Amino acid sequence: MSTTVAERAWCVVVPHHARGAHLARHRLADELDALMAPGRLDDAIAIAAELVGNAVRHAAPLPGDVIRVAWRLIADGTLEIRVTDGGSPAGPQLRVAGPDAIDGRGLTIVAALATGWGVERDGLGQCVWATL
């Protein structure tokens, strides 16, 4: 009988504040450090930080003034990162930032590092996810 774990999952709740990205990135790094190659872990940390930063900047919080950050490592090596917030009227979208712009590159960075990304809405908020 095999006892191989097919999937591992984590979920943290962080403040709807710039510190939330810091907390999420450090927790993800601590949990996945021994499970992923360093370069791939760097990409995962960057994706999580961008998604949480976007949620703080552009979306409403969940009840309790928080954002939920979840990730799961699937047996085939796929990592899925999900950031759930209270939503925003416009929803997340790629923007073209000029070379002198100080922001506007978050989802472009996510799209470049991830194998896929998207948005799900459930009436209570939205979840932006990315896989790599």
Residue frames as a rotation matrix with the C-alpha (Angstrom) as fourth column:
MET 1
0.584 0.812 0.000 0.00
0.812 -0.584 0.000 0.00
0.000 0.000 -1.000 0.00
SER 2
-0.375 -0.710 0.596 1.39
0.703 -0.637 -0.317 3.40
0.604 0.300 0.738 -0.99
THR 3
0.314 0.434 -0.844 1.28
0.874 -0.480 0.079 6.34
-0.371 -0.763 -0.530 1.39
THR 4
-0.693 -0.609 0.387 2.45
0.719 -0.624 0.306 8.94
0.055 0.490 0.870 -1.13
VAL 5
-0.083 0.629 -0.773 0.91
0.372 -0.700 -0.609 12.35
-0.925 -0.338 -0.176 -0.63
ALA 6
-0.066 0.146 0.987 -0.68
0.996 0.061 0.057 13.44
-0.052 0.987 -0.149 -3.90
GLU 7
0.141 0.199 0.970 -1.32
0.366 -0.921 0.135 17.03
0.920 0.336 -0.203 -2.92
ARG 8
-0.401 -0.224 -0.888 -0.41
0.907 -0.236 -0.350 19.52
-0.131 -0.946 0.298 -0.21
ALA 9
0.124 0.531 0.838 -2.36
0.534 -0.748 0.395 22.68
0.836 0.398 -0.377 0.49
TRP 10
-0.627 -0.330 -0.705 -1.96
0.766 -0.422 -0.484 25.75
-0.138 -0.844 0.518 2.68
CYS 11
0.225 0.679 0.699 -4.16
0.600 -0.662 0.450 28.74
0.768 0.318 -0.556 3.46
VAL 12
-0.607 -0.381 -0.697 -3.39
0.779 -0.458 -0.428 31.92
-0.156 -0.803 0.575 5.37
VAL 13
0.617 0.734 0.283 -5.40
0.736 -0.666 0.123 35.01
0.279 0.132 -0.951 6.13
VAL 14
-0.514 -0.841 -0.168 -3.46
0.858 -0.504 -0.102 38.27
0.001 -0.197 0.980 5.97
PRO 15
-0.073 0.486 -0.871 -4.42
0.406 -0.783 -0.471 41.88
-0.911 -0.388 -0.140 6.64
HIS 16
0.540 0.296 0.788 -5.80
0.836 -0.296 -0.462 43.97
0.096 0.908 -0.407 3.79
HIS 17
0.852 -0.433 -0.295 -2.72
-0.272 -0.847 0.457 46.13
-0.448 -0.309 -0.839 4.11
ALA 18
0.509 -0.725 -0.463 0.70
-0.710 -0.049 -0.703 46.35
0.487 0.687 -0.540 2.46
ARG 19
-0.332 -0.629 0.703 2.05
-0.914 0.398 -0.076 44.16
-0.232 -0.668 -0.707 5.29
GLY 20
0.551 0.644 0.530 -0.23
-0.466 0.765 -0.445 41.40
-0.692 -0.002 0.722 4.02
ALA 21
0.840 -0.310 -0.444 1.98
-0.353 0.307 -0.884 40.82
0.411 0.900 0.148 0.97
HIS 22
-0.167 -0.946 0.277 5.04
-0.851 -0.003 -0.525 40.59
0.497 -0.323 -0.805 3.22
LEU 23
-0.169 0.171 0.971 3.37
-0.789 0.567 -0.237 38.03
-0.591 -0.806 0.039 5.50
ALA 24
0.826 0.552 0.118 2.04
-0.354 0.669 -0.653 35.93
-0.440 0.497 0.748 2.61
ARG 25
0.610 -0.654 -0.448 5.36
-0.512 0.107 -0.852 35.86
0.605 0.749 -0.269 0.79
HIS 26
-0.380 -0.796 0.471 7.29
-0.886 0.167 -0.433 34.79
0.265 -0.582 -0.769 3.89
ARG 27
0.083 0.485 0.871 4.79
-0.650 0.688 -0.322 32.10
-0.755 -0.540 0.372 4.83
LEU 28
0.944 0.246 -0.221 4.78
-0.320 0.514 -0.795 30.70
-0.082 0.821 0.564 1.28
ALA 29
0.244 -0.940 -0.238 8.60
-0.674 0.012 -0.738 30.72
0.697 0.341 -0.631 1.21
ASP 30
-0.378 -0.382 0.844 8.84
-0.909 0.328 -0.258 28.95
-0.178 -0.864 -0.471 4.57
GLU 31
0.350 0.645 0.679 6.36
-0.494 0.743 -0.451 26.24
-0.796 -0.178 0.579 3.60
LEU 32
0.988 0.157 0.001 7.69
-0.072 0.460 -0.885 25.55
-0.139 0.874 0.466 0.09
ASP 33
0.391 -0.912 -0.125 11.43
-0.899 -0.408 0.161 26.03
-0.197 0.050 -0.979 0.60
ALA 34
-0.468 -0.617 0.633 12.22
-0.522 0.771 0.365 22.32
-0.713 -0.160 -0.683 0.85
LEU 35
0.112 0.657 0.746 9.63
0.296 0.694 -0.656 21.32
-0.949 0.294 -0.117 -1.77
MET 36
0.940 0.268 0.209 10.61
0.286 -0.292 -0.912 23.45
-0.183 0.918 -0.352 -4.79
ALA 37
0.029 -0.930 0.365 13.70
0.981 -0.044 -0.191 24.41
0.194 0.364 0.911 -6.76
PRO 38
-0.362 -0.245 -0.899 15.02
0.643 -0.764 -0.050 27.86
-0.675 -0.597 0.434 -5.72
GLY 39
-0.996 -0.048 -0.074 14.29
-0.020 -0.696 0.718 29.62
-0.086 0.717 0.692 -9.04
ARG 40
-0.436 0.898 -0.065 10.77
0.379 0.249 0.891 28.26
0.816 0.364 -0.448 -9.17
LEU 41
0.018 0.391 -0.920 10.20
0.998 -0.056 -0.005 29.24
-0.054 -0.919 -0.391 -5.55
ASP 42
-0.766 -0.343 -0.544 11.35
0.323 -0.937 0.134 32.78
-0.556 -0.073 0.828 -6.39
ASP 43
-0.853 0.508 0.118 8.72
-0.038 -0.287 0.957 32.91
0.520 0.812 0.264 -9.16
ALA 44
-0.092 0.853 -0.514 6.03
0.752 0.398 0.526 31.65
0.653 -0.338 -0.678 -6.76
ILE 45
-0.238 -0.075 -0.968 6.97
0.859 -0.482 -0.174 34.28
-0.454 -0.873 0.180 -4.17
ALA 46
-0.965 -0.143 -0.221 6.87
0.024 -0.883 0.468 37.05
-0.262 0.446 0.856 -6.79
ILE 47
-0.587 0.809 0.019 3.45
0.186 0.112 0.976 35.90
0.788 0.577 -0.216 -8.03
ALA 48
0.036 0.613 -0.790 1.99
0.958 0.205 0.203 35.75
0.286 -0.763 -0.579 -4.51
ALA 49
-0.507 -0.305 -0.806 3.38
0.613 -0.785 -0.089 39.19
-0.606 -0.539 0.585 -3.66
GLU 50
-0.989 0.149 0.009 1.96
-0.092 -0.657 0.748 40.74
0.118 0.739 0.664 -6.84
LEU 51
-0.346 0.924 -0.163 -1.49
0.400 0.302 0.865 39.17
0.849 0.234 -0.474 -6.37
VAL 52
0.075 0.350 -0.934 -1.73
0.996 -0.078 0.051 40.22
-0.055 -0.933 -0.355 -2.73
GLY 53
-0.740 -0.410 -0.534 -0.39
0.396 -0.906 0.147 43.69
-0.544 -0.103 0.833 -3.53
ASN 54
-0.859 0.482 0.175 -3.01
-0.009 -0.355 0.935 44.08
0.513 0.801 0.309 -6.25
ALA 55
-0.046 0.877 -0.478 -5.75
0.751 0.346 0.562 42.94
0.658 -0.333 -0.675 -3.87
VAL 56
-0.173 -0.094 -0.980 -4.66
0.874 -0.473 -0.109 45.49
-0.453 -0.876 0.164 -1.28
ARG 57
-0.862 -0.317 -0.395 -4.41
0.146 -0.902 0.405 48.29
-0.485 0.292 0.824 -3.79
HIS 58
-0.871 0.428 -0.243 -7.40
-0.406 -0.345 0.846 47.65
0.278 0.836 0.474 -6.05
ALA 59
-0.267 0.798 -0.541 -9.97
0.183 0.593 0.784 45.49
0.946 0.110 -0.304 -4.23
ALA 60
0.311 0.472 0.825 -12.14
-0.799 -0.341 0.496 45.59
0.515 -0.813 0.271 -1.15
PRO 61
-0.765 -0.581 0.280 -11.22
-0.635 0.604 -0.481 43.32
0.110 -0.546 -0.831 1.76
LEU 62
-0.303 0.635 -0.711 -13.10
0.323 0.770 0.550 40.24
0.897 -0.063 -0.438 2.87
PRO 63
0.748 0.578 0.325 -15.08
-0.146 -0.335 0.931 40.60
0.647 -0.744 -0.166 6.11
GLY 64
0.807 -0.486 -0.336 -12.66
0.494 0.243 0.835 41.27
-0.324 -0.840 0.436 8.95
ASP 65
0.799 -0.479 -0.364 -10.49
-0.562 -0.810 -0.166 43.50
-0.215 0.337 -0.916 6.73
VAL 66
-0.040 -0.795 0.606 -8.48
-0.285 0.590 0.755 40.52
-0.958 -0.143 -0.250 5.43
ILE 67
0.261 -0.010 -0.965 -7.39
-0.947 0.189 -0.259 38.73
0.185 0.982 0.040 2.26
ARG 68
0.651 -0.038 0.758 -7.19
-0.258 0.928 0.268 34.94
-0.714 -0.370 0.595 1.95
VAL 69
0.090 -0.708 -0.700 -4.07
-0.989 0.018 -0.146 33.49
0.116 0.706 -0.699 0.33
ALA 70
0.593 0.132 0.794 -4.02
-0.313 0.947 0.076 29.78
-0.742 -0.294 0.603 -0.52
TRP 71
-0.015 -0.583 -0.813 -1.64
-0.992 0.111 -0.061 27.60
0.126 0.805 -0.580 -2.45
ARG 72
0.668 0.192 0.719 -1.48
-0.342 0.937 0.067 23.93
-0.661 -0.290 0.692 -3.29
LEU 73
-0.382 -0.832 -0.401 1.23
-0.890 0.214 0.403 21.75
-0.249 0.511 -0.823 -4.66
ILE 74
0.720 0.692 -0.058 -0.18
-0.659 0.653 -0.373 19.00
-0.221 0.307 0.926 -6.85
ALA 75
0.528 -0.497 0.689 1.55
0.098 0.841 0.532 15.64
-0.844 -0.213 0.492 -7.37
ASP 76
0.649 -0.273 0.710 2.51
0.760 0.207 -0.616 16.52
0.021 0.940 0.342 -10.96
GLY 77
-0.405 -0.888 -0.220 4.53
0.902 -0.427 0.064 19.49
-0.151 -0.172 0.973 -9.64
THR 78
-0.159 0.436 0.886 1.98
0.448 -0.768 0.458 22.19
0.880 0.469 -0.073 -10.47
LEU 79
-0.723 0.002 -0.691 1.68
0.639 -0.380 -0.669 24.96
-0.263 -0.925 0.273 -7.92
GLU 80
-0.030 0.772 0.635 -1.56
0.632 -0.477 0.610 26.91
0.774 0.419 -0.474 -7.78
ILE 81
-0.866 -0.212 -0.453 -1.71
0.480 -0.604 -0.636 30.21
-0.139 -0.768 0.625 -5.90
ARG 82
-0.054 0.930 0.364 -5.10
0.729 -0.212 0.651 31.78
0.683 0.300 -0.666 -5.11
VAL 83
-0.954 -0.172 -0.247 -5.75
0.293 -0.721 -0.628 35.21
-0.070 -0.671 0.738 -3.59
THR 84
-0.132 0.985 0.110 -9.33
0.839 0.052 0.542 35.94
0.528 0.164 -0.833 -2.54
ASP 85
-0.972 -0.116 -0.207 -10.56
0.203 -0.855 -0.476 39.43
-0.121 -0.505 0.855 -1.70
GLY 86
-0.282 0.924 -0.258 -13.85
0.321 -0.163 -0.933 41.33
-0.904 -0.346 -0.250 -1.56
GLY 87
0.099 0.294 0.951 -13.71
0.981 0.131 -0.142 42.23
-0.166 0.947 -0.276 -5.26
SER 88
-0.610 -0.246 -0.753 -13.58
0.105 -0.967 0.231 45.43
-0.786 0.062 0.616 -7.21
PRO 89
0.386 0.864 -0.323 -15.94
-0.228 -0.250 -0.941 47.00
-0.894 0.437 0.101 -9.75
ALA 90
0.378 -0.276 -0.884 -13.52
-0.919 -0.223 -0.324 46.80
-0.108 0.935 -0.338 -12.69
GLY 91
0.940 -0.102 0.327 -11.84
0.075 0.993 0.094 43.50
-0.334 -0.064 0.941 -11.89
PRO 92
0.095 -0.995 -0.025 -8.21
-0.038 -0.028 0.999 42.63
-0.995 -0.094 -0.041 -12.55
GLN 93
0.946 0.148 0.289 -6.83
0.272 0.121 -0.955 43.26
-0.176 0.982 0.074 -16.01
LEU 94
0.004 -0.979 0.203 -3.48
0.955 0.064 0.290 43.48
-0.297 0.193 0.935 -17.74
ARG 95
0.887 0.183 -0.424 -2.27
0.086 -0.968 -0.237 47.03
-0.454 0.174 -0.874 -18.29
VAL 96
0.383 -0.798 0.466 0.43
0.791 0.022 -0.612 48.42
0.478 0.603 0.639 -20.49
ALA 97
0.763 -0.206 -0.613 2.80
0.357 -0.655 0.665 50.49
-0.539 -0.727 -0.426 -18.38
GLY 98
0.854 -0.494 0.164 5.16
-0.137 -0.517 -0.845 52.96
0.502 0.699 -0.509 -19.96
PRO 99
0.152 -0.899 -0.410 8.87
0.565 0.420 -0.711 52.77
0.811 -0.123 0.572 -19.20
ASP 100
-0.720 -0.439 0.538 8.62
-0.103 -0.699 -0.708 55.66
0.687 -0.565 0.458 -16.71
ALA 101
0.337 0.925 0.177 5.44
-0.437 -0.013 0.899 54.42
0.834 -0.380 0.400 -14.98
ILE 102
-0.554 -0.553 0.622 5.86
-0.787 0.103 -0.608 53.61
0.272 -0.827 -0.493 -11.31
ASP 103
-0.441 0.438 0.783 3.11
-0.319 0.739 -0.594 50.96
-0.839 -0.512 -0.186 -11.29
GLY 104
0.386 0.728 -0.566 0.84
-0.824 -0.003 -0.566 48.98
-0.414 0.685 0.599 -13.60
ARG 105
-0.222 -0.580 -0.784 3.05
-0.855 0.502 -0.130 45.94
0.469 0.641 -0.607 -14.17
GLY 106
-0.324 0.034 0.945 1.69
-0.808 0.510 -0.295 43.51
-0.493 -0.859 -0.138 -11.53
LEU 107
0.559 0.617 0.554 -0.44
-0.244 0.761 -0.601 41.23
-0.793 0.201 0.576 -13.69
THR 108
0.739 -0.409 -0.536 2.06
-0.575 0.032 -0.817 41.48
0.351 0.912 -0.212 -16.55
ILE 109
-0.373 -0.873 0.314 4.66
-0.909 0.276 -0.313 40.06
0.186 -0.402 -0.896 -14.17
VAL 110
-0.094 0.435 0.896 2.24
-0.532 0.738 -0.414 37.34
-0.841 -0.516 0.162 -13.05
ALA 111
0.866 0.484 -0.124 1.41
-0.337 0.382 -0.861 36.45
-0.369 0.787 0.494 -16.68
ALA 112
0.372 -0.810 -0.453 5.12
-0.774 -0.001 -0.633 36.26
0.512 0.587 -0.627 -17.56
LEU 113
-0.570 -0.669 0.477 6.00
-0.820 0.432 -0.376 33.96
0.045 -0.606 -0.795 -14.65
ALA 114
-0.175 0.622 0.763 2.89
-0.477 0.625 -0.619 31.77
-0.861 -0.472 0.187 -14.56
THR 115
-0.949 -0.030 0.313 1.71
0.227 0.621 0.750 29.07
-0.217 0.783 -0.582 -16.92
GLY 116
-0.305 0.887 0.347 -1.80
0.547 -0.136 0.826 30.45
0.780 0.442 -0.444 -16.53
TRP 117
-0.938 0.115 -0.327 -3.86
0.233 -0.491 -0.840 32.89
-0.257 -0.864 0.433 -14.49
GLY 118
-0.455 0.841 0.293 -7.47
0.376 -0.117 0.919 33.96
0.807 0.529 -0.263 -14.19
VAL 119
-0.848 0.303 0.434 -10.25
-0.524 -0.605 -0.599 35.40
0.081 -0.736 0.672 -12.10
GLU 120
-0.508 0.762 -0.401 -13.23
0.600 0.647 0.471 33.69
0.618 -0.002 -0.786 -10.48
ARG 121
-0.739 0.373 0.561 -16.14
-0.581 -0.773 -0.252 35.55
0.340 -0.513 0.788 -8.92
ASP 122
-0.742 0.465 -0.482 -18.67
0.528 0.849 0.007 34.03
0.413 -0.250 -0.876 -6.57
GLY 123
0.264 0.894 0.363 -20.91
0.411 -0.445 0.796 36.94
0.873 -0.061 -0.485 -5.60
LEU 124
0.878 -0.008 -0.478 -19.08
0.465 -0.221 0.858 37.51
-0.113 -0.975 -0.190 -2.31
GLY 125
0.401 -0.814 -0.420 -15.78
-0.399 -0.568 0.720 38.57
-0.825 -0.120 -0.553 -3.84
GLN 126
0.840 -0.193 -0.508 -13.20
-0.462 0.236 -0.855 37.45
0.285 0.952 0.109 -6.31
CYS 127
0.550 -0.718 0.426 -10.30
0.091 0.559 0.824 35.06
-0.830 -0.415 0.373 -6.47
VAL 128
0.639 -0.492 -0.591 -7.31
-0.752 -0.239 -0.614 35.73
0.160 0.837 -0.523 -8.71
TRP 129
0.712 -0.354 0.607 -5.33
-0.010 0.858 0.513 32.57
-0.703 -0.372 0.607 -9.31
ALA 130
0.385 -0.661 -0.645 -2.10
-0.909 -0.151 -0.388 31.65
0.159 0.735 -0.659 -11.05
THR 131
0.922 -0.149 0.357 -0.39
0.057 0.965 0.257 28.33
-0.383 -0.216 0.898 -11.76
LEU 132
0.338 -0.851 -0.402 3.22
-0.920 -0.209 -0.330 27.43
0.197 0.481 -0.854 -12.40
